[in-house]
Amino acid sequence: MISSDPLGAVYASRSSARVLNGVCVLLVGLAVLAIWGADLALYPVDPWQELDRIGQGLLLPRWDEPVVLLQAVGQTVAFALLAVAISVPLGLLLSMFFHRRMVRVLCASVRSVHELFWGLIFMQLYGLSATTGLLAILVPFTGVFAKVFAEMFEQQSRDPLLTLAPRLNSLKRHLYTDVPQAWPALVSYTRYRFECALRSSAILGFIGLPTLGFHLETAFKQGQYAEAGALLWAFLLLIASIRFWVRPRLIPVYLLLAVWLLPETAGFSNGGYFWQFISQDIWPVALREGDLSGALDWYGYMLSEQVWPGLVQTLLLTQIALVLTGVIILLAYPLATQSMAGTFMRWPGRFLLLVLRSTPEMMLAFVFMLLCGPSGLPAVMALALHNGGLIAFLVANASDAEYGSRLSRPDDPKGLLRYAYIETPRRFPAMLAFLFYRWEVILRESAIMGILGIATLGFYIDSAFEEIRYDRAFLLIAVTALLNVLVDSLSRRLRRLAQTEPSRQQEMSCLKME
Amino acid sequence: MSRPSVLFQLSDQSLAYGDHRVLDSISLKIHRGEKVALLGPSGAGKTTLLHLLYRQQPEQVALQPQSGGLVDLLSVYQNIFIGGLDRVGTLPALWNLLRPLAGHRRAIGALVQTLGLEDKLWQSVDRLSGGQRQRVAIGRALYRQQPVFLGDEPVSSIDPLQAELLLEHLLAQHETAVVSLHNRQLALNHFQRIIVMRDGRICCDAPASELSEQCLDAWYQQADASSSADPVSAPDEWALAQS
């Protein structure tokens, strides 16, 4: 129905571009301010010579013990595969009860702690074992699956529900309507998460589990760059070839293989120790003994000496990395598009973005740290390159999807003008939305970078575990988790403010009116 | 027939989406055992009315929404089986996704013969034509085995001959039925009572025996005339008057 819009005049004066620009100026301004406070020192370690040797190692990878390499790859896959296989059904089950506040809070809290921190926690209970590696991935992943699956169910049509008996139990209702309706989305998200699990699994090597990260760290520390190169290429190949080797029919075979490949130490801890750990070890002595002033002293000391400085560095690095990620996206995405790089020349660009997207931030940061020394600089660079590559790839895909469609005109400008007048304005809202979605991830990652020796929250957590001061570690992890939850809600608000939230299909079902 | 009791009752019910009034002070009583056809141009509020009725008696209603509410990846068998989910325990319902339960297989096998879908029983419904999908939705409503049927254009994309047969079957299987339709002849031939809606209001509510196709057509034409009095489309009318 055609109708004149009396509100049109009001909308016209509210420019969407102005709101988006406002959000961007705010973010960039904060990042510039952050540069003052952040520790971004460049230590004179003669990076060029080192870079030269690393470059040679990447170009001429070499590995003398293929069995060890195969074993490392196998165990990396085994942890990831088993963890996903267990966390998907658990997440599915929890997603069916996601309307309950308890379930939502539980999922948000397990999600907000990074896999590596979970790894450090479970390591205290189960040692360096298969159990530790599996739990470290599957606990946070269960929380993620529950949330994302619940959101997918929410987007399905409500009509089938109207044709069912009204008081069916949740399980039956979901299995016959929401699950089959959302099936393609569930499968493709699980596939994507498996890729993330591979990265997490590789990274768990940095805290000692026998996955690729462990060998990579050793090779780099010993200056065996050819070996490190071989490991990196093996990992990239593994991720790039996922769609060739992950076949539904082969998954049972892989699962059996994975169980067989896991490290032999099962790592059982008796229930008594577990109980002692959560009831005593993670609380400060003063608090346990009821010494209130002592407890206050302890918390005061922790706040001023560890929590606050760690928090500030984490936030500053996150802010700089966020804005730098945006810059990388804007610079890199045209390299991978059909309309600007050309049908053939976009392939090197796509390859570069895929490499950046597949390499975990921790690995990049680790390499950069060898070059620039232990400051916030390598962390910021690694975060910006990985996340920038990931988002630029999505943005380039969106541009290619539109190329040659009805939106394109024969008189569209070419080259730089096209970039400035057509592509960037069209992609910008989606790009910002992706960036805000990654904000939480960037924060999680910049906290975890501390494990490499950068003074973010992770640094204090790692030291606390090393000194077997679980009370400190627990407090710091709790603060990190809380920070994540806060940033998540802030980013949701910013997305709404900038109106970049992807629009959900409007349901005209009358039951929604209540 | 037993003593007629009131099943659905609306008194002075209005409903709006923002500024748009969908239902405008509707008052209505429908008794147990009545077969009511709901007519009127699209956008008149028939769907909204059916959903309101559904909410009054969800426990004894088999609703067939306009979309059919099918689940694309499931087979015809599973889509019909969904109607009887409340008669099956949770574990058998889980098992049924892997291996159809024998009893239900027989019952649904018989049902698809009535629907003319026997060769499609194990096909997923996303591959079916519009008419076939609609027949699956009818199958689900029948398999709900409820005393009341609420249908939102349940036979609109089925060929006329089969549409008539299936509508007859649906009416025979349910004690009470309220069905929105586009086909005036079907309404006159198979229902006792006809309600015509326009712009969210009930403009005619009479026994079918007192109405004819011509007088129903008149309601539709009046609806067109009143909408062209709208200021937006006024220039068109003026152009028509000139020619």
Interface residues (C-beta under 8 A of the other chain):
Chain A: I2 S3 S4 S157 D159 P160 L161 L162 T163 L164 A165 P166 R167 L168 N169 L171 K172 R173 L175 Y176 T177 P180 Q181 W183 S509 C510 L511 M513
Chain B: L15 Y17 T47 T48 H51 L52 Y54 R55 P58 E59 A62 L63 Q64 P65 S67 G68 G69 L70 V71 D72 L73 L74 Q78 F81 I82 G83 L85 D86 V88 T90 A93 L94 L97 A137 R140 A141 R144 V232 S233
